[in-house]
Amino acid sequence: MTNALAHRVVVLDGGMSTALEQAGHDLSDELWSGRLLLADPDAVRAAHLAFYRAGAEVAITASYQVTYEGFSRHGIGHDETSALLRASVALARSAASDVDGQRWVAASVGPYGAMLADGSEYRGNYGLGKQELVQFHRPRIETLVSADPDVLAVETIPDVDEASAVVDVVRGSGVPMWLSYSIRGDRTCAGQPLEEAFAVAAGVDEVVAVGVNCCAPEDVAHAVDVARKATGLPVVVYPNSGERWDAAERAWTGDGTGFGALAGEWTERGARLVGGCCRTGPDAIGVLAAALAE
């Protein structure tokens, strides 16, 4: 994949949870899409295949919410959780065999806050020291690496402390990763300047791209500029559709039409991995892929 990034834009998939919900699956519990790795792995494979067929070249695995601590609370043991992590990579790889052309698998490494299932991934500042975050991330990353993905997708990271911990886990391993922050405006969700956030990855051989995800589309362009300046690396962006969650009405508002329309600007600024996050299903990725092809 790194060779492709030197020459062109690579299309990522969209929101796994969105694709699964569109297919009729209930993801309302704490284990979210990770539960289906156990309950209905064929549904996960079908979601990957739908994204591939829509034009995605990279599938991000359903391991975002899969942690030893979080699954243990639901009676799922260490060995079974390890098997599910490895299965997440295998399912994405299997789906790729049903389409023509080069496809890659990115093993999702979600933030500590995803395990808490309380929205902490959009706040950060967990009150943990760096070493505690290293101890949390290391076992899961080591298991995912053993499944031989093409790259680790370290995503929706809300603050610099957690990013630094994950970089320390991966540094020296020879395993490629991208580092993607959740942001609001021109800062991380924890309020740190993006210059400081992206600098964590500068000069680390394993980091092949930096960027943002699970953010508003209008926040992406500035983040691309800062990421390029801070690291000189290819930039990865996969924002939400642009729709807004109305908590009072418990419904999404807006139509998300700005998502695909802005992609050209992102690539002109230096984005090389482009996809979608929340509320971007296979249809949205199909529109994105077509727009980027033009």
C-alpha angles and dihedrals in degrees: 000000000000089000091054091051090060090063110027150358116284119211118229126201126253137243112328091201090051092052092048093047090049087055090056103262122143111230098172099119128087094263091059115180090350090073091068091061083071103029102037115002091168088065091055091049090049091053091052090048092050090054093046091051090049090059106273114144096188126052117203109211126242091246097102093105097031110110132150091235097047095045092046089062087061095049097261110136132222097261094047091048090051089052091051092050091052091044090056089063094042093052093053090047091049093051089053089061090067095062135060124246136034116321131177135203122222115195108222117231107187125196127268088255092064089063090055089054091208102106094267091135086073093052109033117183091109095175091246127126121241093255091054089054091048090053090050096050102037101073094047094046091049091052093048091048089053088061090062104235118178092240141353114246103210097189147173091019108171103197146025095246093061093043090053091051093052092046088054091053093051099036112111094011096103089227113131118233141172122219117215126179131205106231144180115210110318098340140066116264087260090056102255122140113261091231089064092043097053093041088071088073099043113119095006108132095209094057108090098170141008131198148104141295141173091038138113114286091233091061094058104078095060091045090054091054093049094045093052093048095045098047113008087226130130110273126236120205130175111157129176120272094264095253116129129227112234103206094191094053093032090226141108118252130200128037103256093231093141093066099080095031093062097049094089091058091050093053092046088056093051110277110147102170110052130174143118141271130190116019094009110117129172093286091057091049089050090056091046094049091049092049092050091047089058 
